[in-house]
Each structure stands twice: as structure tokens, then as C-alpha cells.
């Protein structure tokens, strides 16, 4: 009889520990767009307007290569001069920590 009780209690103990693991907080970055955003920085806890930096991605390079192959090489150069095909990285201006990226 004591073995039966122990077997009935053990699954409850394990299931409780399993449920506790599921409720751990997850640190997710704030959703950001192509323009500077007003956020509370998760690192320094200040309300700031993010500083943005346009960076070229693999997609930018592939589009430029495709434009060069089909003969529109002047347009390929424009991809690197404008922000239309580049990702936008957001950083906190106070502590310079990475906030998020807007991918194009």
C-alpha cells in the first residue's frame, strides 16, 4: 500500500517541477520599425529614443548581384546609398546596448 501511495505522489512532484520550468520569464527584444522608436532600454532602464544604423544584409548583396548580372549596375550601387534594401539596427543611445533589428 505504501508503494502505491509513493507511485501516486511521484508523478505529481515531477509534473509540478515541469510546470515551474515553463513559467520562467523570457527576455524578448522590443518590436522595432524602420524609424527611431521610443522604448525603455532593458539594460539601463531609461526611456530613450533609439539610435538607428542602416546595415547591409545578405539579401542586399544578392539583390545587387542580380542587378549587376542583368545589366543594371548603377541601380545596384544605389542599394548601398539608400536605406530601402538595408536592415535597420536599433541601439540605446545611453548605454549603446543592442535593442533590435528591423529586417527588410
C-alpha positions in Angstrom: 0.0 0.0 0.0 2.8 2.4 0.8 4.4 1.7 -2.7 1.1 2.6 -4.3 1.0 5.9 -2.5 4.6 6.7 -3.3 3.9 5.9 -7.0 0.9 8.2 -7.0 2.8 11.0 -5.4 5.9 10.9 -7.6 4.2 12.0 -10.8 2.7 15.0 -9.0 6.1 16.1 -7.8 7.6 15.7 -11.3 4.7 17.5 -13.0 5.0 20.4 -10.6 8.7 20.8 -11.4 7.9 20.6 -15.1 5.2 23.3 -14.8 7.6 25.6 -12.8 10.1 25.4 -15.7 7.5 26.5 -18.2 6.8 29.7 -16.3 10.3 31.2 -16.4 10.4 34.8 -17.8 11.8 35.2 -21.2 13.7 38.3 -22.3 12.4 39.3 -25.7 13.5 42.3 -27.7 11.1 45.1 -28.4 9.5 45.2 -31.8 11.0 48.0 -33.8 10.4 49.5 -37.2 12.4 51.4 -39.8 12.3 54.7 -37.8 13.7 55.5 -34.3 11.4 54.3 -31.6 10.7 55.4 -28.0 11.4 52.5 -25.7 12.5 51.7 -22.2 16.0 50.2 -22.5 16.2 46.7 -20.9 19.8 47.2 -19.9 19.9 50.7 -18.4 16.1 51.0 -17.7 15.9 54.6 -19.2 13.2 55.8 -21.6 15.1 56.7 -24.7 14.6 57.2 -28.4 16.7 54.6 -30.2 19.6 55.4 -32.4 19.4 53.7 -35.8 22.1 52.4 -38.1 21.4 51.0 -41.6 23.4 47.8 -42.3 23.7 45.8 -45.5 22.5 42.2 -45.3 22.9 39.1 -47.4 19.6 40.0 -49.1 21.1 43.4 -50.1 24.2 41.8 -51.6 22.1 39.2 -53.6 19.8 41.9 -55.0 22.8 44.0 -56.0 24.4 41.0 -57.7 21.2 40.2 -59.6 21.0 43.8 -60.8 24.6 43.7 -61.9 24.0 40.4 -63.8 21.1 41.8 -65.7 22.9 45.0 -66.6 21.5 47.5 -64.1 24.8 48.0 -62.2 24.0 51.8 -61.5 20.9 50.7 -59.6 23.0 48.2 -57.7 25.1 51.0 -56.3 22.0 52.8 -55.2 21.1 50.0 -52.9 24.1 50.7 -50.7 23.5 54.5 -50.6 19.8 54.4 -49.6 18.1 52.6 -46.7 15.5 50.9 -49.0 17.2 47.5 -49.0 19.2 47.6 -45.8 18.3 46.4 -42.3 17.9 48.9 -39.5 19.7 48.2 -36.2 18.3 49.9 -33.1 20.6 50.7 -30.2 20.2 52.6 -26.9 21.9 56.0 -27.1 22.6 56.0 -23.4 24.4 52.6 -22.9 24.8 51.6 -26.6 23.2 48.2 -26.0 21.5 46.4 -28.9 17.7 46.8 -28.8 16.6 45.0 -32.0 16.7 44.9 -35.8 14.1 45.7 -38.5 14.8 43.4 -41.4 13.8 44.5 -44.9 
